[in-house]
Amino acid sequence: MPDKIKVLISGLPGKMATKVAEHIIKAEDLQLLPYALTGKEISDKSVWTGGLEVNLIKPEEREKRLLELSGSDIVVDYTHPSAVNPNADFYC
């Protein structure tokens, strides 16, 4: 079996991001990475979804932490619309 596609979800613990994360965890060909971008207003350090703990990374932490943790094949972004363009620049 080929390697699983690694997926980074941004926008946890939002409802849509959580629902998609749960489906990724169940998929045989996908792997949800254990970290995600989140909004600056989120106080949680991590969330549990589908039996996996996902560490939440705030905007001011992303450059330092995500560069250490790089390795996603796909990024799915469910963050606030005001964050989408800066996030897209960061992903590139």
N, C-alpha and C positions, 0 to 999 in steps of 0.2 A: 504494500500500500504506500502511495506517495506521502511525503510530508504533509502535515496539516497546514492550512493557510492560517497565519497568525493575524488576529483582528484586535485592534485597539478601539475601544468605544469611548467617545467623549460625551459628557452630559449626564453621567451617573451622579446622583441617584434619581434622576428624572424618570418619569413613567415610561416613556418611549425607549430610552436608552436601556432601562432595566429589562423591559420586555424583549428587546432584540438580543441583549446579552444572554438571557435565559435560553433563547433559541440557538444562539451560537454554541453555548455549552453543550446542548443536546446533539448538535450536528456532528457527524462522524468525520467530516473533512475540514472542520474549522476548530481553531483553538483560541479561546478568549484569553487575552493577556491579563495578568493580574494587577494591572494599573490602568488608570483612566484620567483624562483631564476632567476637571470639574470647575464650577464657578467660585469666585472669591467669597461669595456669601455662604457657601456650604461649610458647616463647622465639623462635619464628620471627617475622620481621617481615612476611613475605609467603609465599604458596604459589603454585605454578603448577598450574592445572587446566584441562584442555581447551585448552591453548595460550594461556591468559590469566593474567597475573600479578594476583593479588588481594592487596591490602595488608590486613594483619590489624590490627584496632584492639582494644586491651585495654579492659576496663571503665573504668579510671581515665582513659582518653584519649577515650572516646566522645563526651562532651558537646562538647568542643572540636573534635574532628576531624570527627565526623559532621554537625554543624551546618554546617560549611564545605562538606561534600560532599553535602548533602541532595538528594533528587530521586528516591527510589525510589517505585514504585507499589505494590509488594508486598514484604513482609518474610517470609522463611521462617526460622524459628528452630529450630536443632538443638543449642542449647547445653545445658549441664547443667541438670537440673530446678531446682536451687537458683537459677539465673540467670533462669529464664523470667519470673517475675513482675516483677522489677526491669527486665528488658528490655522487657516489654510496656508498663510505665509510661513508659519512655523513648521507645518508638516512638510512643506517643500524644502 
